[in-house]
């Protein structure tokens, strides 16, 4: 089935469909944003050194997002006119000053697409610069990750932190950084981890969703801030009506694991009015409370 984005890709002659199979992935992640006033940055316009060549994907994004601002950057000069909503800037994807200025002028961006040089160092450098500038709940796409295995792009069979696949594999591992730090407090974790909500790995393309990844480990709830605890308690008690024992049990277990023993005891008293509390259960609670005090 040809979805609207695939139809536009075919019409404008972008290689995101045909040579590659990316448009269905973009459709999956971006369809819900179609009518929104998003700001999209694409690294790499295409056409190499020819100033009049390339830009097929910019035209595709322009037509797919009727209310968006589309920004394309390329290391080569481009003399292309796709209307007032498409802006082209010339510069390198590894130039921090240039990328920061583009973001300040045209962003913050909701979507960033790296379809640039595909060189290992360039891709990693761009991500390190642009991901912190991406809007919260934004999405960062890295295309052509197969180059991570090609020597001419700086890759190879051995994947490590200086290859595309190795770099993002480390970020994938650190999605559970809270659990890692509970057991290994001095472990190295990426500074990006608290801001990476999700990582999707597809054939030759990686999608990183920016968002809040600060929920504490269930083995380390006692380390959570009072603000975080209060937020979760508010969520757990927002339902109207008389609390049943399942809801109270979850609330008690949470407060108990979080080391908020006085509050847990209040819930335990309410719970005991609904169901009998075993002596072993209560003794365990009293022991932990005594240790805390």
C-alpha positions in Angstrom: 0.0 0.0 0.0 1.3 3.4 -0.9 0.8 5.9 2.0 0.8 9.7 1.4 4.5 10.1 2.3 5.5 7.3 -0.1 3.5 8.9 -2.9 5.4 12.2 -2.3 8.7 10.4 -2.2 8.0 8.9 -5.6 6.7 12.2 -7.0 9.8 14.2 -6.0 12.4 11.5 -6.7 14.0 11.1 -3.3 16.0 8.0 -2.7 14.3 7.5 0.7 12.1 5.0 -1.3 13.4 2.7 -3.9 17.2 2.6 -3.2 16.2 2.7 0.5 13.0 1.7 2.3 12.8 4.6 4.8 9.5 6.3 4.0 7.3 3.7 5.8 9.4 4.3 8.9 9.0 8.0 8.6 5.3 7.6 8.1 5.1 5.4 11.2 6.8 8.1 13.4 5.7 11.3 11.8 2.2 10.9 10.4 0.6 12.2 13.6 2.6 15.4 13.2 1.6 16.1 9.7 -0.7 19.1 10.3 1.5 20.5 13.1 3.8 23.6 12.7 6.9 21.5 13.1 10.4 22.6 12.3 12.5 20.0 10.5 16.2 20.0 9.8 17.7 17.7 7.2 21.5 17.2 7.0 22.5 16.6 3.4 20.5 17.9 0.4 22.0 15.7 -2.3 23.3 16.4 -5.7 26.9 16.6 -4.4 28.7 19.7 -5.9 26.1 20.6 -8.4 24.3 23.7 -7.0 21.2 23.0 -9.1 20.9 19.3 -8.1 19.3 17.6 -5.1 16.6 18.6 -2.8 14.1 15.9 -3.5 13.5 15.1 0.1 13.1 18.8 1.0 10.3 19.0 -1.5 8.8 15.8 -0.1 8.9 17.2 3.5 7.5 20.6 2.3 4.4 18.9 0.8 4.0 16.4 3.6 4.1 19.0 6.3 1.9 21.9 5.0 2.5 24.1 8.1 6.1 23.3 8.7 9.4 25.1 8.3 11.9 22.8 6.4 15.6 23.6 6.8 18.2 21.8 4.7 22.0 22.1 5.2 24.8 21.0 2.9 28.5 21.4 2.8 28.2 22.4 -0.9 26.4 25.5 -2.2 22.8 24.9 -3.4 20.8 27.2 -5.5 17.4 25.6 -5.1 14.1 27.4 -4.6 11.3 25.3 -3.0 9.3 28.3 -1.7 9.3 30.4 1.4 8.9 27.4 3.9 12.1 25.7 2.7 15.4 27.3 3.9 18.8 26.2 2.7 22.0 26.9 4.7 25.5 26.0 3.6 27.9 24.6 6.2 29.5 21.4 7.6 27.6 19.0 9.8 30.6 18.9 12.1 30.8 22.7 12.6 29.4 23.2 16.1 29.2 27.0 15.7 27.3 26.7 12.4 24.9 24.0 13.7 24.2 26.0 16.9 23.5 29.1 14.8 21.2 27.3 12.5 19.3 25.9 15.5 19.1 29.3 17.1 17.9 31.0 13.9 15.4 28.4 12.7 14.7 26.0 15.6 14.3 24.6 18.0 13.7 21.6 15.7 11.1 18.9 16.3 12.7 16.6 13.8 16.4 16.2 12.8 17.4 13.9 9.9 21.0 13.0 9.3 21.4 12.1 5.6 24.7 13.7 5.3 28.2 12.3 4.8 27.5 9.0 6.7 31.1 9.2 7.9 31.4 7.8 11.5 33.0 10.9 13.0 30.6 13.3 11.2 27.4 11.4 12.3 28.5 11.2 15.9 29.6 14.8 16.0 26.3 16.0 14.6 24.4 14.1 17.2 26.5 15.4 20.0 25.8 18.9 18.9 22.2 18.8 17.8 20.5 16.3 20.1 20.8 18.7 23.1 19.2 21.4 21.0 16.4 19.2 19.8 13.0 20.1 21.3 11.7 17.8 24.0 9.5 15.1 22.4 11.5 15.6 19.2 12.8 12.9 17.0 16.3 12.4 15.6 16.8 10.1 12.6 20.1 8.7 11.4 20.0 7.2 8.0 22.4 4.7 6.2 23.7 3.1 9.4 25.1 0.3 7.2 28.1 2.5 6.5 29.1 1.6 10.1 30.5 -1.7 8.6 32.2 0.0 5.6 35.9 0.9 5.9 35.7 3.8 3.5 33.3 5.5 5.9 35.5 4.9 8.9 33.6 1.7 10.0 34.4 -1.9 9.9 33.5 -5.3 11.3 34.5 -4.2 14.9 31.8 -2.0 16.3 32.8 0.4 19.1 32.0 3.9 20.4 33.5 5.6 17.4 31.3 3.8 14.9 27.6 4.7 14.3 26.2 1.3 15.4 28.6 1.0 18.3 27.9 4.6 19.5 24.1 4.1 19.5 24.4 0.6 20.9 26.0 2.2 24.0 23.1 4.6 24.3 20.7 1.7 23.9 22.4 -0.1 26.8 22.2 3.0 28.9 18.4 3.2 28.6 18.5 1.3 31.9 21.1 3.6 33.4 19.2 3.9 36.6 19.4 0.1 37.2 23.1 0.2 36.3 23.8 2.9 38.8 21.9 1.1 41.6 24.3 -1.9 41.4 27.4 0.0 40.1 27.3 3.6 41.4 30.5 4.5 39.8 29.7 3.1 36.3 30.0 5.4 33.3 26.7 6.3 31.7 25.9 8.7 28.9 24.9 12.2 29.8 22.2 11.8 27.1 20.5 8.9 28.9 18.1 11.0 31.0 16.8 12.7 27.9 16.4 9.6 25.6 12.9 8.2 26.0 13.2 5.6 23.3 15.5 4.2 20.6 14.2 2.4 17.6 16.5 0.3 15.4 15.4 -0.5 11.9 17.3 -1.8 8.8 19.9 0.9 8.1 18.1 3.6 10.1 18.0 4.5 13.8 15.3 6.7 15.5 15.9 8.4 18.8 13.0 10.0 20.6 13.9 12.8 23.1 12.0 12.8 26.3 12.1 12.2 30.0 14.0 9.0 31.1 14.3 9.8 34.8 12.0 7.2 36.3 14.0 5.6 39.1 14.9 1.9 39.3 12.4 -0.1 41.2 15.5 -1.3 43.1 16.4 2.2 43.9 13.2 4.1 44.6 14.6 5.2 47.9 17.0 7.4 45.8 14.2 9.2 44.1 13.5 12.9 44.9 10.5 13.9 47.0 9.2 15.7 43.9 9.3 12.5 41.9 7.6 10.5 44.7 4.9 13.0 45.1 4.2 13.0 41.3 3.8 9.2 41.3 1.7 9.2 44.4 -0.6 11.8 42.8 -1.0 9.6 39.8 -1.7 6.5 41.9 -4.4 8.3 43.9 -6.0 10.3 41.1 -8.8 7.8 40.5 -12.1 8.7 42.2 -14.1 6.4 44.3 -13.3 4.2 47.3 -9.8 2.6 47.0 -9.9 -1.1 46.7 -7.2 -3.4 48.1 -5.3 -3.8 44.9 -4.9 -0.1 44.4 -3.9 0.4 48.1 -1.5 -2.5 47.9 0.3 -1.0 44.9 0.5 2.4 46.7 1.8 0.8 49.8 4.4 -1.3 47.9 5.6 1.8 46.1 6.0 4.0 49.3 7.6 1.1 51.1 10.1 0.5 48.3 10.7 4.3 48.2 11.6 4.3 51.9 8.7 6.7 52.7 7.8 4.5 55.7 5.5 6.9 57.6 3.4 7.5 54.5 3.4 3.7 53.8 2.2 3.0 57.3 -0.8 5.3 56.8 -1.7 3.3 53.7 -1.1 0.0 55.5 -3.6 1.1 58.2 -6.2 1.8 55.4 -5.3 -1.5 53.8 -5.8 -3.4 57.1 -9.4 -2.2 57.2 -10.0 -4.0 53.9 -8.0 -7.2 54.2 -6.1 -9.0 57.0 -2.4 -8.1 57.1 -0.2 -11.1 57.9 2.1 -10.7 60.9 5.2 -11.6 58.7 4.2 -8.7 56.4 3.8 -6.3 59.2 7.0 -7.4 61.0 9.0 -6.9 57.8 7.6 -3.4 57.5 8.5 -2.6 61.1 12.0 -3.9 60.7 12.7 -1.7 57.7 11.1 1.3 59.4 13.3 0.8 62.5 16.4 0.6 60.3 15.5 3.9 58.6 15.1 5.6 62.0 
